[in-house]
Amino acid sequence: HYTNLEVASEYFKSGADKISIGSDTICATEEYLRTGVKSGTSSLEQISKVYGNQVYILDVFATDMFIF
């Protein structure tokens, strides 16, 4: 099992200049909105500490949920 940081590192070593992050973005945002504190443990935070904030392309698919 590889961490998201390790996987991202391999992409960057192979020549990528951006990576796509999906569901972890939602989880990190929900956690931040709930607590008001950055955890420092999300993939987003760990990768940006090493490679900077400019390396992300956020890939979010929104769906409508209706509760009756």
PyMOL commands that place a pseudoatom at each C-alpha (Angstrom):
pseudoatom trace, name=CA, resn=HIS, resi=1, chain=A, elem=C, hetatm=0, pos=[0.000, 0.000, 0.000]
pseudoatom trace, name=CA, resn=TYR, resi=2, chain=A, elem=C, hetatm=0, pos=[1.364, 3.403, -1.007]
pseudoatom trace, name=CA, resn=THR, resi=3, chain=A, elem=C, hetatm=0, pos=[0.452, 6.763, 0.471]
pseudoatom trace, name=CA, resn=ASN, resi=4, chain=A, elem=C, hetatm=0, pos=[-1.036, 9.427, -1.766]
pseudoatom trace, name=CA, resn=LEU, resi=5, chain=A, elem=C, hetatm=0, pos=[2.152, 11.452, -1.305]
pseudoatom trace, name=CA, resn=GLU, resi=6, chain=A, elem=C, hetatm=0, pos=[4.240, 8.522, -2.555]
pseudoatom trace, name=CA, resn=VAL, resi=7, chain=A, elem=C, hetatm=0, pos=[1.985, 8.073, -5.583]
pseudoatom trace, name=CA, resn=ALA, resi=8, chain=A, elem=C, hetatm=0, pos=[2.074, 11.804, -6.355]
pseudoatom trace, name=CA, resn=SER, resi=9, chain=A, elem=C, hetatm=0, pos=[5.867, 11.767, -6.049]
pseudoatom trace, name=CA, resn=GLU, resi=10, chain=A, elem=C, hetatm=0, pos=[6.100, 9.018, -8.662]
pseudoatom trace, name=CA, resn=TYR, resi=11, chain=A, elem=C, hetatm=0, pos=[3.890, 11.000, -11.049]
pseudoatom trace, name=CA, resn=PHE, resi=12, chain=A, elem=C, hetatm=0, pos=[6.075, 14.085, -10.620]
pseudoatom trace, name=CA, resn=LYS, resi=13, chain=A, elem=C, hetatm=0, pos=[9.268, 12.062, -11.075]
pseudoatom trace, name=CA, resn=SER, resi=14, chain=A, elem=C, hetatm=0, pos=[7.758, 10.741, -14.318]
pseudoatom trace, name=CA, resn=GLY, resi=15, chain=A, elem=C, hetatm=0, pos=[7.241, 14.264, -15.644]
pseudoatom trace, name=CA, resn=ALA, resi=16, chain=A, elem=C, hetatm=0, pos=[3.756, 15.283, -14.525]
pseudoatom trace, name=CA, resn=ASP, resi=17, chain=A, elem=C, hetatm=0, pos=[3.350, 18.913, -13.514]
pseudoatom trace, name=CA, resn=LYS, resi=18, chain=A, elem=C, hetatm=0, pos=[-0.202, 18.581, -12.143]
pseudoatom trace, name=CA, resn=ILE, resi=19, chain=A, elem=C, hetatm=0, pos=[-2.209, 15.866, -10.399]
pseudoatom trace, name=CA, resn=SER, resi=20, chain=A, elem=C, hetatm=0, pos=[-5.934, 15.380, -10.012]
pseudoatom trace, name=CA, resn=ILE, resi=21, chain=A, elem=C, hetatm=0, pos=[-7.375, 15.021, -6.512]
pseudoatom trace, name=CA, resn=GLY, resi=22, chain=A, elem=C, hetatm=0, pos=[-10.999, 13.980, -6.033]
pseudoatom trace, name=CA, resn=SER, resi=23, chain=A, elem=C, hetatm=0, pos=[-12.788, 12.716, -2.949]
pseudoatom trace, name=CA, resn=ASP, resi=24, chain=A, elem=C, hetatm=0, pos=[-10.025, 13.664, -0.514]
pseudoatom trace, name=CA, resn=THR, resi=25, chain=A, elem=C, hetatm=0, pos=[-10.755, 17.284, -1.389]
pseudoatom trace, name=CA, resn=ILE, resi=26, chain=A, elem=C, hetatm=0, pos=[-14.321, 16.900, -0.177]
pseudoatom trace, name=CA, resn=CYS, resi=27, chain=A, elem=C, hetatm=0, pos=[-13.302, 15.074, 3.000]
pseudoatom trace, name=CA, resn=ALA, resi=28, chain=A, elem=C, hetatm=0, pos=[-10.634, 17.657, 3.878]
pseudoatom trace, name=CA, resn=THR, resi=29, chain=A, elem=C, hetatm=0, pos=[-13.052, 20.535, 3.244]
pseudoatom trace, name=CA, resn=GLU, resi=30, chain=A, elem=C, hetatm=0, pos=[-15.830, 18.968, 5.310]
pseudoatom trace, name=CA, resn=GLU, resi=31, chain=A, elem=C, hetatm=0, pos=[-13.406, 18.352, 8.182]
pseudoatom trace, name=CA, resn=TYR, resi=32, chain=A, elem=C, hetatm=0, pos=[-12.145, 21.928, 8.038]
pseudoatom trace, name=CA, resn=LEU, resi=33, chain=A, elem=C, hetatm=0, pos=[-15.671, 23.369, 7.944]
pseudoatom trace, name=CA, resn=ARG, resi=34, chain=A, elem=C, hetatm=0, pos=[-16.707, 21.171, 10.878]
pseudoatom trace, name=CA, resn=THR, resi=35, chain=A, elem=C, hetatm=0, pos=[-13.693, 21.918, 13.102]
pseudoatom trace, name=CA, resn=GLY, resi=36, chain=A, elem=C, hetatm=0, pos=[-12.245, 25.164, 11.732]
pseudoatom trace, name=CA, resn=VAL, resi=37, chain=A, elem=C, hetatm=0, pos=[-8.778, 23.589, 11.975]
pseudoatom trace, name=CA, resn=LYS, resi=38, chain=A, elem=C, hetatm=0, pos=[-6.535, 22.168, 9.268]
pseudoatom trace, name=CA, resn=SER, resi=39, chain=A, elem=C, hetatm=0, pos=[-5.557, 18.640, 10.264]
pseudoatom trace, name=CA, resn=GLY, resi=40, chain=A, elem=C, hetatm=0, pos=[-2.346, 18.468, 8.258]
pseudoatom trace, name=CA, resn=THR, resi=41, chain=A, elem=C, hetatm=0, pos=[-3.062, 14.813, 7.513]
pseudoatom trace, name=CA, resn=SER, resi=42, chain=A, elem=C, hetatm=0, pos=[-5.099, 15.041, 4.306]
pseudoatom trace, name=CA, resn=SER, resi=43, chain=A, elem=C, hetatm=0, pos=[-3.491, 14.201, 0.968]
pseudoatom trace, name=CA, resn=LEU, resi=44, chain=A, elem=C, hetatm=0, pos=[-4.107, 17.774, -0.102]
pseudoatom trace, name=CA, resn=GLU, resi=45, chain=A, elem=C, hetatm=0, pos=[-2.120, 19.203, 2.794]
pseudoatom trace, name=CA, resn=GLN, resi=46, chain=A, elem=C, hetatm=0, pos=[0.695, 16.651, 2.679]
pseudoatom trace, name=CA, resn=ILE, resi=47, chain=A, elem=C, hetatm=0, pos=[1.309, 16.964, -1.060]
pseudoatom trace, name=CA, resn=SER, resi=48, chain=A, elem=C, hetatm=0, pos=[1.087, 20.763, -1.018]
pseudoatom trace, name=CA, resn=LYS, resi=49, chain=A, elem=C, hetatm=0, pos=[3.697, 20.921, 1.774]
pseudoatom trace, name=CA, resn=VAL, resi=50, chain=A, elem=C, hetatm=0, pos=[6.147, 19.122, -0.501]
pseudoatom trace, name=CA, resn=TYR, resi=51, chain=A, elem=C, hetatm=0, pos=[5.167, 20.349, -3.989]
pseudoatom trace, name=CA, resn=GLY, resi=52, chain=A, elem=C, hetatm=0, pos=[3.126, 23.527, -3.441]
pseudoatom trace, name=CA, resn=ASN, resi=53, chain=A, elem=C, hetatm=0, pos=[-0.520, 24.437, -3.971]
pseudoatom trace, name=CA, resn=GLN, resi=54, chain=A, elem=C, hetatm=0, pos=[-0.169, 24.909, -7.725]
pseudoatom trace, name=CA, resn=VAL, resi=55, chain=A, elem=C, hetatm=0, pos=[0.094, 21.164, -8.461]
pseudoatom trace, name=CA, resn=TYR, resi=56, chain=A, elem=C, hetatm=0, pos=[-3.613, 20.378, -8.059]
pseudoatom trace, name=CA, resn=ILE, resi=57, chain=A, elem=C, hetatm=0, pos=[-6.464, 19.972, -10.434]
pseudoatom trace, name=CA, resn=LEU, resi=58, chain=A, elem=C, hetatm=0, pos=[-9.547, 19.382, -8.329]
pseudoatom trace, name=CA, resn=ASP, resi=59, chain=A, elem=C, hetatm=0, pos=[-11.751, 16.729, -9.845]
pseudoatom trace, name=CA, resn=VAL, resi=60, chain=A, elem=C, hetatm=0, pos=[-15.146, 16.861, -8.166]
pseudoatom trace, name=CA, resn=PHE, resi=61, chain=A, elem=C, hetatm=0, pos=[-18.345, 15.332, -9.499]
pseudoatom trace, name=CA, resn=ALA, resi=62, chain=A, elem=C, hetatm=0, pos=[-21.361, 16.848, -7.824]
pseudoatom trace, name=CA, resn=THR, resi=63, chain=A, elem=C, hetatm=0, pos=[-24.646, 14.979, -7.616]
pseudoatom trace, name=CA, resn=ASP, resi=64, chain=A, elem=C, hetatm=0, pos=[-28.007, 16.129, -6.396]
pseudoatom trace, name=CA, resn=MET, resi=65, chain=A, elem=C, hetatm=0, pos=[-29.453, 14.354, -3.408]
pseudoatom trace, name=CA, resn=PHE, resi=66, chain=A, elem=C, hetatm=0, pos=[-33.069, 14.888, -2.508]
pseudoatom trace, name=CA, resn=ILE, resi=67, chain=A, elem=C, hetatm=0, pos=[-34.458, 13.896, 0.863]
pseudoatom trace, name=CA, resn=PHE, resi=68, chain=A, elem=C, hetatm=0, pos=[-38.226, 13.688, 1.132]
for i in range(1, 68): cmd.bond("trace and resi %d" % i, "trace and resi %d" % (i + 1))
show_as sticks, trace
zoom trace
